[in-house]
């Protein structure tokens, strides 16, 4: 069973308050963070550009976006470490879950697990990509995901792993709550889903990817994705098996890096599979639905994640398309999930 590590969002968001000396240090640290790129105001058609999209990517609809600043690349492990050092922040994955909270997160009527299973599920940790050595059905994600106690942003592949010499790789195993806390400390925020897609398109109209319509496998490597047969064989044609250092591939038209592949990125919005159908057309700066609704898992409200990851491929997950939508619970930490920040221009 996949663990959902629940914590109080308010406590997490206020954890960066710290003491005055730490706040002074934080100000200096923020000055050396991710360079930001000014994204010009404009209008675009949001949603799938051809018939390959999923149902939640239709209908295509016009959206107007005000100008904003966006991090040129995903927040790195080194940048997140500065935040933690400056504030003493403790991430979701590093905190144990209470029994009452755990049971509340499970489907109604679920019997209480035995004591050994319960102890494992309540321990601090996160989900780790644990690929098999053979082909498996794509309808059972437990074939390649495992909850591993002791996993965190400092130990992203499990307690025996670390982040030494990986400063320039995107931080992973961070929840939406963790991303929010970092953004608040940095004087930024998470992008709305509409801002994210508009920025990912890089000024192109009606194109499938941040670089245009050229297939991912044609020409030089364009993004860090899965090459070979998912999930058991990665030929590393793009140069990497898992996360790549940021800025390893060419930027899009707005000079943003890794808007496709590498790691999924948290957005501000709740996820609603029917939002495009029900939403107001021609809206300016949409903030997303008021609450989350995932028909595949109605008991868990989720936040939007965008951009695909190193685990995406044509045969399994084409999440690197600019219109592709995915979702995850706000408390989730994953091996292939990170974030980048934005700031309003006005």
N, C-alpha and C positions, 0 to 999 in steps of 0.2 A: 504494500500500500504506500502511496506517495504521501509524504508528510507535508502538512501546511503549518508553517511556524508562525503563529499569530502573536502579535504584540500590540501595545497601545500606541497608535500613531502619534497622539499628542505628545507622549513622553519622548518618542524618538525625534520628533521635529524640534523639541525644546532642548534636546541633549547637547546641542552645540552652543548653548548659552555660556557654559564654562565660567572661568573666573576672569577678572580684568586683565591679568597678565597674558592669559591665553588669547583673549580677544585682540590685544595689541599685536601679538604674533600672527594671528589670523589675518589681520589687515595686510601685513607684509607678504604673507604667503599668497594671498589672492592676486597680488600684483604680478605673480609669475605663472599664473594659470594659463590654460588653453587660449590661444589666439582666437578672436572672434571675427566673423565675416559679416558685413552688412548685407542683408538680403533685401532687395528693393521691393516696394509695394507693387501689387499687381493682381490680376485675376487669372484663374486657371480652371480647367475642367477636372474635377476630382473624381477618381474612380477608375475602374478597369478600362484599358484602351483597346482590348480585343476580347475574343470569346474565351480566353484562357483564364480569366479571373474567377475567383470564388464568388458564391452567391452574395456575400456581404460587401462586395466591391461595386455593386450596381444599385441604382442607376448612376451613370455619370452625371455630375451636376456642377454648376458654376459656383465658385467660391472666390470672394475678394479678401485679400490679405494685406494688412498694413505692414510697413517696413519693420524689420526686427534684426537683431544681431544673433548669430548662431556660432557655437563652438566649431572650429574648422575640423575637428576630429573628436572621436569618442573620448570621454574622460579616462585617463590612464591610471594604472596602478600607482604610479608615483604621485599623481595629483590627488588621488583619493587618500593616499598615505599622509599627505600634508594636512588634509582636512582632519583626519583622525588624530594626528599628532597635535594639532592646534586646539582640538576640542575635547578629546577623550571620548569621542563618540563610539558606541558599541552597536554593531549592525544587527539586523534581525536574526541572521544565521548564527550569531554568536550568543544568542539568548535562549535559554530553555523555554519550553512551552508548558503552561499549566494544564493539568488534567481536564479541568472544566472547559478550558478553551479548546483543547484538542477534541474532546467529544462533541462540542458544539460545531466544529468544522466538518464533522463526518456526516454522511447522509442520515436522515431521521431513521431511527430503528436499528442502527448499527450496534451490534453487541459490543460490550467493552472488551478490548483485546486482553489476552493473558498478561501477566505482570512483566514477563520478559519483553514481549512485543511493545507493551506500553512504555517501558523504560527507554527503549530504543527510539520510539516515536516522539517522546518528550525531550530527548537530548538535543542540544544545539547541533546544527548541521544544515545541510542543503542537498539539492539534487545534483548528481555528477553524471556526466556522460560516460557510460561503461559499455563500449561496443562489444558485440559478440564477434566470433571469428568465422561466422557463416551467415548465409542469407536467412532472414526472418520475416514474418508477416509485418506489414507496415501498420496494421491496426492494433498493435499491442506495444505501446511505448515503453513498457516495463522491460522489454527486451534490450533496451539501450540506455535507460535511465534508472539510477539507483539512489535512494537516500543514504548518504554516508555521514554518520556523526563525526564532528570535528572539522567538517568542511566550512570554509568561510572565504572572504575576499583575500585573506592572507594565505589560505590553504585551498586554492580553488578546485583542485582535483582530488581532494581528500586530505586527511591530516598529515600524510607523509610528503605532500607537495608543498612548495613555497613559491614566493614571488621574487626570489633573488635573481638579479640580472634580467628582469622582465619589466623594467620601469616603463617602457614605451608601449606595452601591450594594453588593451583596454581592460579596465577593472571589470570583474565578473563576480557572480555570487552576491550581488547587491539587489535588495528589494526596491520596490517603488518608494517605499518609505525612506529607505537609505538614500536613494537618488534625490528625493525631495529635501532631505536634511542637508546634503551636500550643496544643492542648488541654493538653498536659503543662505548658507554660510558664504557661498561665493558671490552673493548678490545677484543671483540669476534665478531662473525657473526652468521647469521642463517645457518642451515645446507642445503645443496642441497638435492633434493628429493632422489637422489641415496645414498648419505651419510646416510640419515635418514633410508631408508629401510635396508641398509647393517647393520647399528647399531642395528636396531630393531630385526633383525634375531639372533643376539647374537652368531654368529658362527655356527648356525644350517643351514642345507641345505635342501631345498624343504619342509619346514614345514610351516603350516598355521599361527601359532601364535608365539609370542616371547618365549613361553614356550614349543613349540612343536606342536603336533597334537591333544592332548587331548581336547575334547570339553570343552567349557567355563563352562558349567553347571555340569561337572563331577568333583568330589573331592572337595578340598578346593577352596575358592574364589581366583581367579587368577588376577582379574582386576576389576575396578569400571565401571560397565556397567548397563544397564537397566534390572531389574528383574521383571517379571510379564507381563503386557500388556501395550505396548506403545500406546499413551502417557499419559494414564489416571490412570494407576495403577502400582506402583513400590513397590514390596514386600521387597526391601532392603535386599535381601539374602546376598549380598556382604558387607553389613554393612552401606551403605550410600545411601541417596536419590539423592543428587547432587554431588558436588565436594568433593573428599576425600583428607585428608592431604597427601602430597607426601610421598612416601616410605611406603605406607600402605600395599603393597603386595610385594611378592618376586620379586627380580630383574631377568633380563634375563642373558644369559651366559656372557655378557660383564659387568655385574653389573650395568645395567641401569634400572631405575625404571619407571613404568607407560608408557612403550612404547606401551601399549594397554589400551584404555579406559581413564577415568578421564576427560581430555580435549583434543580436537584436537590441533595440533601443527603447527604453521606456518613454511613453508620452504622458501628458497630463490627463487625458480623457479617460472616462469610463468607456468600456467596450459594450456596444449594443449591436447585435447582428443586423437589426432592422433600421439602424439609424439613418442610413442613406435613403431608405424608402420613406420614412416618416419625417425626416428633417426638412426644414425650410430651405427652399432653393434660392440661390443667389444671395445667400447670407454673407455678411462680412465678419471675418474673424470668428468663426464658429468655435464654441468652447466644448462641444460634444454633448452627449446626453446627460440627464440629471442623475442617472443611476445605471449600473451595469446589468446587462442581460445577455447571457450566453445560453442559447437553447440546448447546446450539447451538455451543459453543466449548470442547470438553473439554480442550484443551491449555492453557487459561489460567484459573487460579483467580481469582475476582472477589469483590469486597466489595459489600454492599448499598448502593444509593442510593435515596432516597425523595423524594416530594413533587411530582414533575413540574417543568416549567420554562416559560420564555416560549416555548419551541418546541413545547409540547404543544397539541393541538387535538382535537376530536371525530373528525375525519377521519383523523388520523394516530396520535396518542399521547394517551391519556386518563390520563396519569400523575398528574394532580392529584386523582384519587380517593384517599381515605385508605388504601385497601387495596392500591393498585397498587405492585408491586415492580419494581425495575430493578437493574442491576448494572454494574460497570465494574472493570477491573483496578486494583489499588492504586496503580500508577504513573501512571495516566491523568490528564491535565489537559484540561479541556474548557471551551468558552465558556459553558456553561450548568450548571456543576457547582460547588457550594460546600459549606458545612457550617454547623452550629451545634453548641454544646456543652451538656453536662449536668454535674451534680454530684450524687452521692448525698446524700440528706437526712440519713442517719445514718452 
